[in-house]
Amino acid sequence: MRSEKPKPSKILLTGGGTGGHLAIVRSVKEELLRRGIRPCYIGSESGQDRAWFGEDADFEAKRFLPTRGVVNQRGFGKLASMAQVFKATLQARRFIKAHGIEAVLSVGGFSAAPASFAAILTGTPLFIHEQNAVSGRLNRILEPFAKRFFSSYGDDRIDYPVGEIFFQTARLRTEVETVIFLGGSQGAKAINDFALELAPELRRRGIRIVHQTGNLDYERIKGAYEALGIEADVFAFDKELYKRIAQADFAVSRAGASTLWELAANRIPTLFVPYPYAAGDHQYHNARYIVERNAGWIVRQNALKSDLFWDIIDKENIAPVSEKLATMIGPDGARKIVESMLAEGR
Ligand SMILES: CC(=O)N[C@H]1[C@@H](OP(=O)(O)OP(=O)(O)OC[C@H]2O[C@@H](n3ccc(=O)[nH]c3=O)[C@H](O)[C@@H]2O)O[C@H](CO)[C@@H](O)[C@@H]1O
């Protein structure tokens, strides 16, 4: 009698740097925990990886390796970073062997390089989730070696793995009583300034303001609202951001992939202002995917004007957009990724 191969249970999640990547790790981790599997994690000492997962007791084991981005460096800096990645790859390889890892999921970002290369070196099945509509450099290099490459854009798409809470708190928006301004995990000065420009008229109309500034700009923006005498819910970063998104009826936001799909899952109509310097202009292409399906609006940062905002609020009906968003994403993303890893891990 042929005995069935046991399903893999030693899963390694890797990648990070900024919140967009780390949010995928979090939702895939939640799905694994629901199935009684505690994954391992490899991230970097730089970036936000430690802030997100340093204290997280859900992981069976974790390592933060000393890596930095290679892409944005030149000359000696680039060589030094490559040497670091090489050294970290050897450490990741030891980790994979020591923990008997049977499948690796990379969510991209420079933190993902060592464990992804180590997966290839050790013949451990590699799965990749690319968050953006245009692939990052590392994922383009890794894709030919991957068992599966997941994307939430295009024909062969899966639902973006958004935290379940964004679906649980979703609701149809019909009227704008509260606006939320979002700058992505690090905040966005252009959106911060735009919010201040809109603030007097928002107050005049009795529309509540919720505003995430990012750490760097927090004091300036808080002070500016005070100087204007306008009451606003201003904060730098909120670990439970879903609560504030759920309160709001309209968003002005960067088009980082995790934020974009969380907003979609929550069905909140959004004016996207893509970060203009993102690699391959990927934030613009992320937002285009939504906007081309009549599920939101987009404006280039250098064309950001208050008139456009008021035209949307005054002349466009937000309810059909909120309805359309319900068809753009379902809650199955993390489940699909996990099932594929369990079926095709070694
Ligand atoms: C400048 C840049 O290149 N940014 C990239 C980075 O964005 P960034 O890291 O800003 O990522 P996203 O906007 O995709 O996600 C931010 C995450 O942080 C969370 N959050 C944010 C603010 C807050 O107060 N609390 C909170 O928990 C959001 O809920 C979300 O889960 O990775 C994304 C995913 O690869 C890319 O699409 C972005 O283009």
The ligand as a Gaussian input file, in Angstrom:
#p B3LYP/6-31G(d) Opt

LIG

0 1
 C        7.990000      53.876000      -1.141000
 C        7.807000      52.476000      -1.602000
 O        8.512000      52.010000      -2.498000
 N        6.855000      51.781000      -0.975000
 C        6.555000      50.396000      -1.265000
 C        6.334000      49.669000       0.040000
 O        5.305000      50.446000       0.636000
 P        4.807000      50.491000       2.111000
 O        5.698000      49.735000       2.986000
 O        4.442000      51.875000       2.452000
 O        3.589000      49.571000       1.888000
 P        2.079000      49.494000       1.734000
 O        1.453000      50.790000       1.551000
 O        1.870000      48.432000       0.717000
 O        1.675000      48.876000       3.153000
 C        1.794000      49.522000       4.361000
 C        1.329000      48.593000       5.440000
 O        1.544000      49.231000       6.685000
 C        0.323000      49.260000       7.386000
 N        0.243000      50.480000       8.189000
 C        0.447000      51.692000       7.615000
 C        0.299000      52.844000       8.372000
 C       -0.075000      52.727000       9.734000
 O       -0.244000      53.686000      10.473000
 N       -0.274000      51.485000      10.234000
 C       -0.119000      50.357000       9.500000
 O       -0.293000      49.253000      10.020000
 C       -0.774000      49.222000       6.341000
 O       -1.978000      48.762000       6.903000
 C       -0.157000      48.282000       5.318000
 O       -0.399000      46.946000       5.663000
 O        5.959000      48.309000      -0.212000
 C        4.792000      48.121000      -1.023000
 C        4.569000      46.630000      -1.214000
 O        5.629000      46.037000      -1.892000
 C        4.953000      48.840000      -2.354000
 O        3.758000      48.720000      -3.107000
 C        5.283000      50.292000      -2.084000
 O        5.420000      50.993000      -3.290000

